[in-house]
Each structure stands twice: as C-alpha cells, then as structure tokens.
C-alpha cells in the first residue's frame, strides 16, 4: 500500500528516488470531483492506509506528511506516496524538535507544536485524512497556517457529516494525546471489526 521504489541515489549531489507509476487519482482529486466517500469505500481506504502505516512504522519510519494529495486511489487499493519529509522513527524526535514541517490541516498536535513525533503522529494524520474523505472538508478548517495549527493543537475537529459507522474510528485517531490513539495495526483490527458489523 505504498508506491514501489524502483531506484534511488541518496548520495547524489541532489538526492532522488523514483517510484513505480500508480494509475489513479489522488484522494483529494477524487473527493473534489465525486464528493465524499461511501462507508464501504471509507472502510476500504482506512484498511489500506492502516496496512500502509503498519508497514512504514515496522520499517522504523514516520511518514510525517500523510494528507489526501499523498494518497493515490489505485484499482487495487490506496497507495501512500511522497516520503519527502519522512524520518527514521528513532531520529524523528531529535530531527524535528522545535521545527514544524508538514501540512497544517493534517498534522498531529505534537507535530503542530514542534514537539517530538512518532508513529502515532501518522495515525492522527490518518484520522484527519479519513475525516476529509468522509465529509469533503478539512477537519480543522483552512486559512492561515498559524490559525489552523492552533485549532489542531487546542480545538476540536469538525466531524459533522461523518457517517456513524466510522465516526468512532476517526475520533480515536484524532485523540489529542498520542497515548489515546491506536497503533496502526490496532486500527486495522478495529476497521476489520467495523466492516464486519456494517
């Protein structure tokens, strides 16, 4: 559930990587063109993203910029792309402390506050992505970055219109305290259980 890396040169004067082409629109394009996703599509998206994050985190990496434009909707499931600001999980707290890098509307509170981040930061972003897919709106609104970041850190997400079947999953992901969020693998189990009950 990530785009396959086919070649890379991290030691080049300008480091680069090439990924396999993924045929399909981004989640942001799909929602813009066709509107919010149905419950079955939301559950399929949540499952694919949870699998992707489970693999990413198992490799010791934090993505750091999961957002709708970084999710491609291929025929065989979503693909996470753009690891431009990802960090090794063990290096992330030192590399990012005090530095805010990412997309404000989809950052975790700890990332927005320039605090150390880990895998559970990506889970918060996943919750924000799912809220967007369910409603067509950014859960912390839009506007000046500083205003959005303040909402992420201290405000409540706008989840009006999220289908009841997926609302508890999204709310768990969007817990302000990382300890209140499920790990990606636990989220996958919850998505599977929700799908069986729908």
N, C-alpha and C positions, 0 to 999 in steps of 0.2 A: 503493500500500500504506500510505497514511496516510488518516485521516479528512479529507474535504474541508472546508476552512474556507469557510463561506458568508458570514460577516460578522464584523467586529471593530471595536473602538474602543479603541486603546491609549492615547488621550489623555483618556479619560473619567475622572472622579474615582475610579472603581473600574474599571480596565481589564478588558475582557472579550473573548471570542471565542465564536462559535457555529460548530459543525461539523455536517455532514450526519449524520443518524441512520444508524448502522450496525447492521443486523439480524444478531444472532448473539451467542453467549455470549463472555465473556472466556476466555482460555486457562486462568486459574485455576479458573473455574467448570466448564469442560469437563473438566479433569483431575480435579477433585473429584467430579464426577458420573459420569464414564465411565472414569476411570483413565488411565494413561499412553498416549501416542500410539503408533501403529504406526510402523514405519520409513518407509513411504511418506508418512504424514502428517507425520512429523518432518522429512523432506526437503522437503516442500511448505512447511511452516512456516519452515524455515531459509531456503529460497529467497525466500519473501515478505518475511521480516524483513531479509535481506541486501539485497534490492531497495529496501526502505523506507529502510534506513540509508544506502545509496548515494545516494539522492535527498536525504535530510536533510543528509548531510555535503556533498554537492555545493552545497547552498544555503548552506553556511557555518554550519550549526547543529549543536550537540551536544545530543542529547535529554536525557541526564543521569538518567533515571529509567525505563529500559526494564525492565519486570517483567511477570509473567503477567497481572496485572489491567489492564495498559495495552496488551494485545494482544487485539483482538476478532477472533473467527473468523467472518468473513462467508462466504457461499457461494462467492464468487469469490476468496477468499484472505484472509490475515490483514491487519488494519488496525492500525497503531500510533496510539495516542491519547495524550492528556494531555501536552502540552508545557509544563506549568506551571513546571518549573524549567529548561527548556532555555535555552541561551545561544548567542549568536553565537560560533562557534568561536574567533575571534580575541580575543573578550572573556573567554572562559571561564577562561583561566589567571589573569587578574587578579581576576575576579569571585569565583572560588571558592578561591583560595589560602588555606589555613588554615581553610576553612569546609566542614563535612561536611553535604551536603544530598542526600537521596535515600533509597532503601530499602536498609538494610544488607545483606540477603541477596543482592542483585543488583548491588551496587556493585563497581566495579573497585578493585584495591588502591590505586591512586593517588587515587581519589576517597575511599575509606575513610580514607586517611591525611591528607586535606585538602590534597593536592598538586594542581598544575595538571592539568586533564583536557583531552582532545581526542577526536577521533572514535574512536580505538582504545579509549577507555574504554567507549563504547557497544558495541563488539564484545565486550568481556569480559562485559558485561551480557547480550548476546545469547547467549553461551555458557552463562551461568547459567540463562537462560530455557529454552534447549533441554535442559539437564540436567534441569530441573524437568519439562518436557513429557515427557521420556523415562522418568522414574522416579516422578514424583509427589512428589518430595522436593526441598527447597531444598538446593543442593549444599554450602552452608556451614552448614547446620543452622539452628536457630532458638533463641530465648532472648533474653537481654538484648542490647541493641544493641551495647554495648561488647565483649561476648564474640564476637558474630558478626563484628563489624568486625575483631577480632584474627585470627579464622580466615581472613577474606578476605585480609588483608594477609600473614599468615605460614603459614597452614595449607593443606593440600591439599583439594581438593573431593572430596566423596563421590560418586563416579561409578559405584558398584556398581549393576548392573542396566541400565546404558546399553547399548543394542544395539551390537555390534562395528562394524556398518556406519557408525554415526555417531559413535562414540567419538573417532576421531582429529580430526574437525572440532571437536568440543566441547573437546577438550584444547588444540587450537591457540588457540581463542578465549580459554580460561582461563589462558593464559600470564601469569605474574605481571608480567613485563617487557613493556610495551606493544610494544616492538620485535619481540617474538616472536609477536605476534598478526597475523593477516591483515587487510588493509583490507577493508571490506565488499564491494567489487567483487571482490576476490580470493577472498573466502569464497564468493560467489555462483558463481564459476567452479568452485571445489572441490566445492560442493554439486551442481552440474550433473554433474560428472565422477563423483561418488559415486552419483548417481541412475542414471547410465548403466551403472554396474558392478553394481548391485544386481539 
